[in-house]
Each structure stands twice: as structure tokens, then as C-alpha cells.
Amino acid sequence: MQKTFVYGASGHGKVVADILLACKDPTFAGFIDDRAELQGTHVLGLLVFGDGCWLEKETGKMRVTVALGVGDNLARQRLAEKCLAWGAELATLVHPSASISPSAQLGAGTVVMAQASVNPNARIGRGAIVNTGAVVEHDVVIGEFAHVAPNATMGGASSLGDCSFLALNATVLQCVRVGSHSIVGAGAVAIQNIPDNVVAFGVPARIRRDLTARANANHESAHR
């Protein structure tokens, strides 16, 4: 016996669930969400069964697969770690309208949304998001729990580091590297490498803010 749940019943979770519905996945049972006010309600006509504690108990009864329905990168990473510790599997989802090259690699828990393109020899890490209409060109490397937003484009052999976010309509030119835990703002064009832990935006993209202090705080919080 196997059941698949989307963990997260807000906006991003709805889009993830829509992939399972489009694929007509017979194991898709409904949602999990930690917010008490959502438990027992219906989203897209499907029940929100309970919270993480409920899900942990279910993993002892049956094979459970979790589709990560949380858009925030760090929150999604923490959620994936919890689900794996409970014994759940991470679902890798591709919308039927997406185009995925046979030579591309998708990590566990990756979600590729409608109309997205992932081209030859691209490598996408665990828990990443390639959102609606995004283009991931040949030989691109996307790190774990990174997010390529709707209509964003990554040129050939470019890269996006772990937990980084390429926002709406942003572009990374070919062979350009964006570091880990960084944000490239909406509509920006990255024409040269962008380091770790920064916010960059504009055309061309320029560094506007340092996120090192926030990254250190998140690291300390995760290890308490």
C-alpha cells in the first residue's frame, strides 16, 4: 500500500498538487499542513489530513511518498530532512507539458512545473523547483533546494547554487555562476558571476545586499 501526500496546502502546494492531478497519479491522497486551521478542510477538492505528527505515524503503517509543496528554499530543505528521517520518500514530479531531455538528471524531490524546459545534460539537485515556463538550458547545474521561478532562464552551462533563488523573468547568461543562498531579483540579467549570500538585481544584475548575517543565523538555528 502506498500513498502520496503534498506537504503544504498553500499556493505553491496547489501547483505541486496540480502536477499529480495532471499525471492522474492513483496514489495521490491529499495534503499535509502544520497549520491547525487547515486540517480537516479541502483544497482542490482534496482533504488536508493532518500535520507532520500525523504523517510521521502514517509512515509506520504504509509506504508514504511526500511531494514538497513549500516554496521557501530553507523551509523546504528542513521539511525534506524531517520527512526522510520519518521514513518517507520524496516524490520527483514533472508536469506532462514540461519538456525534459532524456540526458537531464533530476534529484529526489525536484518539481518541474508546466511548460518548463530542461535541456540536455542539465543536472538538478534534490528538492529543487523549476517553475512554470522556466528554461534550463544544456549543461546547467542547479543546486539542492534552489528555485528557478516562472519564466526565468538559465543559459547553457550556467549554474545556480544550493538554496538560491532566480526570481520571475530573471536571466543568467551562459557560463555564469550564481553562488549558494543568493537571490537574483525579478527581471534581472546576470552577466557575470554572483557570489554566495547576496541579493543582486537590475540590468545588468549588481549586488545590492549582503545576506551573510542571515545565513549565519539560519545555520545556528538549524543546529540548536
N, C-alpha and C positions, 0 to 999 in steps of 0.2 A: 504494500500500500504506500502510495506517495501522494503528497500534497504540496502545492506551490503557493506561497503567500507573498504579496508585495508588502514590504515593511516600510510604512509611510503612506498615509492616506490623504496627503495634501496635493498641491498642483503637480509636482514632479511625479509623485506616486501614481497619479491618474494617467500620466503619459506612459509610464512604465507598464501599468496595467493594460493600457490600450494595445501595447505590443502583444501581450499574452492573449488578449481577446482576438486580435487580428490573426494570430497564429492558431487560434482555436485550440489552445493547449487544454487537454482534458483534465490535467492535474490542478489547474488554477482554481483555488478555493475562495480567495478573498484577501482581505487586508489585515495587517497588524499595525497598531499605532499605540504609542505610550501615553497619549492624551486621553484622560478618562472620559471627556465629553464626547469623543468619537466612538468609543467602544460600544458595540451593540447597534450602531447606526449602519446605514448602507451608503456606499459610494459607488457610482456607476452600476448600481443595482446589485452590488456585492457586499457581503457582510464584513464589518470590521470586527474580527473575532475577539481580540483582546490585546494585551500589551506583551512586552518581552518576557515577563514571567510566565504568561500563558503559553507563549511559543516554546520556551525552554522545556516545559512539561511535555508538550506535544512531540518534541524531538526524541523523547524516550519511548514513545508509542509507535512511531512510524518514521519513514523516510521523509524528511522535510527539506524542501528547497526554498530559498529566500531570494526574491528579486529586490535589489536595493532601490527603494523609492525615495531616497533623500538626496536633494541637490547639493547641499553644502558638503564640500570635499572632506573636511576633517570629521564632521559628524558621520558621513558615510563610511569613512575608514574605521571609526570606532565601532559603528554598528556591525560592519563586516567581521571585525575581530570577535565581537560578542557572539554573533551567530555561529561562527566557526567553532568557538570554544564550547558552545552548547551541542555541537554535533550536526548542525545544519549544513547543507551545501549551498553554494552561491550560484544563482542562475545567470547564465550568459545569454542575453536576448538580442535579437536582430529583427527589426520590423521587416515585413515581407517586401516593402517598397524600397528598402535600402539596397545599395549595391556594394557587395563585399568581394574583393578579389580572393580567389582560392589560395593565393600565397600569403595573404594577410594573416596575422596572428592576433587573436582576441583573448585577453586574460579572463580568468574566472570572475564573474560578477560584472563584466563590462556590459553596457547597454548601448545599442546603436539605434537611433530613432528613425522615423520615417524620412525618406528621400535623402538620407545621408549617403556619402560615398567614401569607401575605404579602399584605396588602390594598392597595386602590387607591392609586396614585401613590407607593408606598414606593420608596425608592432605596437600593440596597445596593451598597457599593463592592467593589472587587476583593478576591478571596481571603477574603471573609467567610464565617462559618458561622452559619446559622440552624438550631439543633439540634432534636432530636426534640420535637414538641409545642409549640414556641415560637410566640408570636403577635407578629407585626409589623403594627401597625395602619396605617391610612391616613396617608399623607404623612410617614411615619417616614423618617429619614435615618440609615443605618448606614455608618460609615466603612470604609476599606480595612483588611483583615485583623483586623476586630473579630469578636467571638464572642458570640452570644446563646445561652445554654445551654438544656438541656432544660426545658420548661415555664416559661421566663421570658416576660415580657410587656412589650411596649413600647406605651404608649398613643399615640393619634393625635397626629401632628406632633411627637413626641419625637425625640431623636437620641442616637446613641452614636458617640463619636469614633474615629478611627483607632486600631487595636490595643487597644481597650478590651474588657473582659470583663464581661458581665452574667451572673452565676452562676445556678445552679439555683433556679428558682422566684422569682427576683427580679422586681421590677416597677418600671418607670419610668412615672410618670404622664404624662398628656397634656401636650405642650408643654414638658416638662422636658428639659434638655440635660445629657448626661454627656460630659465632655471626653475628650481623647485619652489613651491609655496609662493609663487608670484602671480600677479593679476595683470593681464593686458586688457585695457578698457575697451568699451564698445566702440566700434568703428576705427580702432587704432590700426596702424600698419607698422609692424616690427621689421625694420630693415637691417638691424644689427643685433648681436646677442644681448639678451637681457639677463641679469644675474638673479640669484636666489633672493627671495624675501623682499620683493619690491612691488610697487604699483607703477605701471607705465601706461600712458595713453597719449593720444594725439597722432598727427600725421606729419612727419614720422613719429613713432612712439618714443617718448622720453620719460625717464624715471622721475616720478613726482613725489613718491613717498617710500620710506624705508619701513619694512614690516618685521625687522629682526626682533624687536622687543616683543611683538605679538607672538612670533614664532617661539621664542624662548618661554613665554608664559604658557603657551599651549603644550609645550614639551614637558614643563614641570607639572602641569595639571594632569597630563596623561600618565605620569609615573608616580603619582601620590597613592 
